[in-house]
Amino acid sequence: MRRAYEIVSELDMATVKQPVFVLGSLVHNSDVVKKIEEKGILKIDLESFIKSKVGEIGTLIITAHGVGPNIYAVAKEKNINLIDTTCPKVIKVQRLAQIFVKRGYTVVVVGDRQHKEVRSIFEWGAEKPVIVSDDQDLENIELSQAKRIIILSQTTQSKEFVERVSNFIENKYEKVERIDTICLATNQRQGEIQELARENDAVVVIGSPESANSTMLYEIAKKINKNVVFIERADALDKNFFKEIESVAVTAGASTPSWIITAVIEKLKEC
């Protein structure tokens, strides 16, 4: 996510084909979105992009979460330049879905079906993957007709849930394979927050409620520590909450800029 922001923030707008739009939110952080808008980059939704006329969009920025192949085709047809900030780890899962569908596998994707990343993976898999978002999906899954099964996951998915889904499918069906597609940084953060939540009196999670990995960190911490605060920026901190707190762990989602993390830490020092 930070990579996407760095790519866009360093754009020389004088050399980019105008007007410039970003397809949705570049990252789930309102402060970052504001800085992007200040550069003269406008936001456009999928429907408006598809309906746009030739010449109405000069350059389209694809977000870190990725898009399906149709977006690339439409952009080419309308002579729209692309700036693709799709996370390389997301691209890997997209291509794996595409490859294994072509090989005749039934592809299972563990992730939030409403999330842009999961939708892009689904579309690269020719809309054939089976998506497992929760326990109900897992209970209702039916793969008896599948000759071969491959399990992939959203890059920011909970490792515990992916393991549970994988074990369930492997115990129920034959010829099941899995590829670990959880982002290493996400995996490390999830492991670290469990340890930090046990060792400290309170936990502060910095990120947007729209951010899958930030929300996941909050949910993990909340299961271990009752004193968990989920905020987007420093001014959301309530000093009174920390009056009886001696030690605080701070973690942040992948889309949280470093300057916001620093500001939160500085304000916590005043508590």
C-alpha positions in Angstrom: 0.0 0.0 0.0 2.8 2.4 0.8 4.4 1.5 -2.5 1.2 2.7 -4.3 1.3 6.0 -2.5 5.0 6.5 -3.2 4.4 5.9 -6.9 1.6 8.4 -7.1 3.1 11.0 -4.8 6.2 11.1 -7.0 4.3 11.6 -10.2 5.2 14.7 -12.2 1.8 15.8 -13.2 3.1 18.0 -16.0 4.3 14.9 -17.9 1.1 12.8 -17.3 -1.7 12.6 -19.8 -4.6 14.6 -18.4 -7.1 14.4 -16.8 -5.9 11.8 -14.2 -8.2 9.6 -12.3 -7.7 6.9 -9.7 -10.1 4.0 -9.8 -11.6 4.0 -6.3 -9.4 4.8 -3.3 -5.7 4.4 -3.8 -5.3 3.2 -0.2 -7.7 3.1 2.7 -6.5 6.2 4.5 -8.3 9.6 4.3 -5.1 11.6 4.9 -3.4 9.9 1.9 -6.6 10.4 -0.2 -6.5 14.1 0.6 -2.9 14.5 -0.5 -3.6 12.7 -3.7 -6.6 15.0 -4.4 -4.3 18.0 -3.8 -2.1 16.9 -6.7 -5.1 17.2 -9.0 -5.9 13.5 -9.2 -9.7 12.8 -9.3 -11.5 9.7 -8.0 -13.7 7.7 -10.3 -15.8 4.6 -9.7 -16.0 1.5 -11.9 -19.4 2.3 -13.5 -18.3 5.8 -14.4 -15.1 4.5 -15.9 -16.8 1.9 -18.0 -19.3 4.5 -19.3 -16.7 7.2 -19.9 -16.2 8.5 -23.5 -13.0 8.5 -25.4 -10.9 11.5 -24.3 -12.7 12.0 -20.9 -9.9 10.2 -19.1 -6.3 10.7 -20.0 -4.6 8.5 -17.3 -6.1 5.9 -15.0 -4.4 4.9 -11.8 -5.1 1.3 -10.7 -5.0 0.9 -7.0 -2.8 -1.5 -4.9 -5.7 -3.9 -4.6 -5.7 -4.7 -8.3 -8.5 -5.0 -10.9 -9.7 -7.7 -13.3 -8.5 -8.0 -17.0 -11.5 -6.2 -18.3 -10.2 -2.9 -17.0 -7.0 -3.2 -19.0 -9.0 -4.0 -22.1 -11.3 -1.0 -21.7 -8.4 1.3 -21.1 -6.7 0.1 -24.3 -9.9 0.5 -26.3 -10.3 4.1 -25.1 -6.6 5.0 -25.5 -6.3 5.6 -21.7 -2.8 5.5 -20.2 -2.4 3.4 -17.1 -0.4 3.8 -14.0 -0.6 0.4 -12.3 0.2 0.3 -8.6 -1.2 -3.2 -8.0 0.8 -4.8 -5.2 3.1 -7.5 -6.7 1.9 -10.0 -4.2 -1.7 -9.4 -5.4 -0.6 -9.8 -9.0 0.9 -13.2 -8.0 -2.4 -14.5 -6.7 -4.3 -13.1 -9.7 -2.0 -15.0 -12.1 -2.1 -18.2 -10.0 -5.9 -18.1 -10.2 -5.7 -17.7 -13.9 -3.1 -20.4 -14.4 -4.9 -23.0 -12.3 -8.3 -22.4 -13.8 -6.8 -23.0 -17.2 -5.2 -26.2 -15.9 -8.7 -27.5 -14.9 -8.4 -27.0 -11.2 -11.2 -25.8 -8.9 -9.7 -22.7 -7.4 -10.8 -21.8 -3.8 -10.0 -18.3 -2.7 -10.1 -17.6 1.0 -11.0 -13.9 1.5 -13.7 -11.2 1.8 -15.8 -11.5 -1.4 -16.6 -7.8 -1.2 -13.0 -6.8 -1.2 -11.5 -5.3 -4.3 -8.5 -7.7 -4.2 -10.7 -10.8 -4.0 -12.9 -9.5 -6.8 -9.8 -9.0 -9.0 -8.6 -12.5 -8.3 -12.0 -13.9 -9.1 -12.1 -12.1 -12.4 -8.6 -13.2 -13.4 -9.8 -16.7 -12.7 -12.5 -16.2 -15.3 -15.1 -15.8 -12.5 -14.8 -19.5 -11.7 -13.1 -19.5 -8.3 -15.1 -20.5 -5.2 -14.8 -17.8 -2.6 -14.9 -18.7 1.2 -15.4 -15.5 3.3 -16.7 -17.0 6.5 -17.7 -20.1 8.4 -21.1 -20.3 6.7 -19.4 -20.4 3.3 -17.2 -23.2 4.6 -20.1 -25.2 5.9 -21.9 -24.8 2.6 -19.0 -25.5 0.3 -19.6 -28.3 -2.2 -16.6 -29.5 -4.2 -17.5 -33.1 -4.9 -17.3 -32.6 -8.6 -13.8 -31.1 -8.5 -11.1 -33.3 -10.0 -8.3 -31.2 -8.5 -8.5 -28.4 -5.9 -6.1 -25.5 -5.2 -6.5 -23.2 -2.3 -5.3 -19.6 -2.5 -6.1 -16.6 -0.2 -6.4 -12.9 -0.1 -3.0 -11.5 0.8 -4.3 -9.8 4.0 -6.4 -12.7 5.2 -6.2 -14.1 8.7 -3.7 -17.0 8.8 -5.8 -18.8 11.4 -8.9 -18.7 9.1 -6.9 -19.8 6.0 -5.5 -22.7 8.0 -9.0 -23.7 9.2 -10.5 -23.6 5.7 -7.5 -25.5 4.3 -7.7 -28.2 6.9 -11.4 -28.6 6.4 -11.2 -29.0 2.7 -8.1 -31.3 2.8 -9.9 -33.6 5.3 -13.1 -33.7 3.1 -11.7 -34.0 -0.4 -8.9 -35.7 -2.2 -6.3 -34.1 -4.4 -6.1 -30.8 -2.6 -3.2 -28.5 -2.9 -2.6 -25.1 -1.3 -0.3 -22.2 -1.9 0.4 -19.8 0.9 -0.4 -16.3 -0.6 -0.7 -14.3 2.6 1.7 -11.4 2.5 4.8 -12.0 4.6 4.5 -8.5 6.2 0.8 -9.2 7.0 1.7 -12.6 8.5 4.4 -11.0 10.6 2.2 -8.2 11.9 -0.5 -10.7 12.9 2.0 -12.8 14.8 3.6 -9.8 16.4 0.3 -8.2 17.5 -0.7 -11.4 19.4 2.5 -11.3 21.4 2.3 -7.5 22.0 -1.3 -7.7 23.1 -0.4 -10.2 25.8 2.7 -8.3 27.0 1.1 -4.8 27.2 -1.7 -3.2 29.1 -3.3 -1.7 26.0 -3.0 -1.8 22.2 -3.4 1.0 19.7 -4.2 -0.1 16.1 -3.8 2.7 13.5 -5.7 2.3 10.3 -8.9 2.8 8.4 -12.0 0.7 9.2 -12.1 0.1 5.4 -8.7 -1.5 5.5 -8.8 -5.3 5.7 -5.4 -5.8 7.2 -6.0 -3.0 9.8 -9.3 -4.5 10.8 -7.7 -7.9 11.1 -5.1 -6.6 13.5 -7.8 -5.0 15.6 -9.8 -8.2 15.7 -6.8 -10.3 16.7 -5.7 -7.9 19.4 -9.3 -7.6 20.8 -9.4 -11.4 21.4 -6.4 -11.1 23.7 -6.5 -7.7 25.3 -9.7 -5.8 26.4 -8.0 -2.4 26.1 -7.7 -2.0 22.4 -8.2 1.3 20.5 -8.7 1.5 16.7 -8.0 4.9 15.3 -7.1 6.6 12.0 -5.0 9.5 13.3 -3.5 11.0 16.5 -6.3 13.4 17.2 -8.7 10.5 17.7 -6.7 9.4 20.9 -8.5 9.9 24.2 -5.9 10.7 26.8 -8.3 9.7 29.6 -8.3 6.2 28.3 -4.6 5.8 29.1 -4.7 7.2 32.7 -4.3 3.8 34.3 -2.2 2.3 31.5 1.5 1.8 32.0 2.5 0.0 28.7 1.0 0.5 25.2 1.7 -1.5 22.0 1.3 0.4 18.7 0.7 -1.3 15.4 -0.6 -0.1 12.0 -2.1 -1.3 8.8 -0.2 -1.5 5.6 -1.8 1.7 4.2 -1.0 3.8 7.3 1.6 6.5 6.4 4.7 6.7 8.6 3.9 10.4 9.6 0.6 9.3 11.1 2.3 6.5 13.1 4.9 9.0 14.4 2.2 11.5 15.4 0.3 8.8 17.3 3.4 7.7 19.2 4.3 11.3 20.1 0.8 12.0 21.5 0.9 8.7 23.5 4.1 10.0 25.2 2.1 12.9 26.5 -0.6 10.6 28.1 
